[in-house]
């Protein structure tokens, strides 16, 4: 199973950044006069600690289940054929996706005829894949426009006696790991353009809500409602995004949001539905037109009482993402330099983005909170981002003075447990009477049991909070955590150690995690941090990490989720 957007910064990445930093410091000493720090004048109220949530990526294997129409999370079409058909090689997929005849929304307009050269004769998709008992069984409705034939396998069986054209009724067994296989075996039989399209898969009990125009799963709304802010980084598929032009963006009518991400209209609708502030990420290749029209749409559609955090891409210093290579190339091309030119280019593009959004919002510009961020553990990396002396030499103000409101860092702890240098040490803990949990908890609390330069216990994180608080204060910016929580996950070869992966997943379920999360949030408040975004809401744990505050939508509570909820409740009383 391919898990997207996991949060790992490799050792090679860190080395590359350190080398880049050393070179850049030399360059700045030669080329740049000291930058005078001028605090921003902000009309924003004083910060108050509050907790937001990042929304996990949309996928057929996600346990988030955010939509009433589950087809919006379906997989890309799989080209297939029957073993009994001539020339069929009997593989799961014929891998002929580039030959599909799709409309602008991703619906299959036609299937090959027997005389056509293509091997595939049908197309399929998957829902609820690999998440047995993490979605609800029972009756579902499959509604669609057009003419043709649909078939269902694995977890779903068609109830023919209750079905009719355009409306199939299926019985779904949630214990089946393979999920639902939905197959189009024939479409547009009369060749008049009336192909099967607008497929919707909804629980029968939610039909009334769906007909009333409801978009979101009621239980999903209930679980995320307490948070103050919704970050859509993964919903937009920010990391490695291919979007450039405004016409590239996904619209509300696209067949599945698992393909290119959710539409802006859908994200705005969720903010409006729950009356929550929203956090959008701009694709790194987006044109000025894209940025402008995004701002115009958000202004027109979002409740005017709500605020918008707007951020250029995500973690452009993280070399596992294509946006890092993009800004590296852009910085080098613009200034014919390497070093920290990529971070200066990132600061410049963030400033340009902010200028566009503030201009479009006009007298409502205080609703727009422009975000600029840094790699938290790398002290001084923020300087080229905020001050961007190469751009200043061209006659511009420092980047942070272009309407930037928010200085963003992370609030992660515990990553050293999964580092390859610590593999044997952590594995030795498993032989202790309690399975190693007490040692792991002590490491998370104190950061003192594992050697090495990586220090990410709670005291170390508190020190970073204080460092970045000073940076934010010097420039008159609000301090925000764009992501945070535990970071216990195997790196490199450790990820393939099944015993340690199981240990890390169980460690995330330990009751002590409640106290650890509470201490992080309390320390954040002590440093006068404002918004703290937990990384993601709901996600199934795996060797790629246990990032969700809950593991699946129907889960009532967890130590991590309970700590977040209690912090939120306690601060509502203040």
Helices and strands as residue ranges (DSSP letters): H 11-31, E 50-54, G 70-73, E 78-80, G 97-99, E 101-102, E 108-110, E 122-127, E 138-145, E 148-154, E 156-158, G 160-162, E 167-172, E 180-187, E 197-203, G 204-206, H 207-211, H 218-224, E 229-231, G 246-248, H 257-260, H 264-274, E 277-282, H 288-301, E 308-312, H 322-335, H 341-361, G 362-367, E 368-373, H 381-387, H 389-392, G 399-401, E 404-413, G 415-418, G 420-422, H 423-429, H 437-446, H 458-474, E 478-486, G 492-496, H 498-509, H 512-526, E 531-534, E 536-538, E 548-550, H 559-572
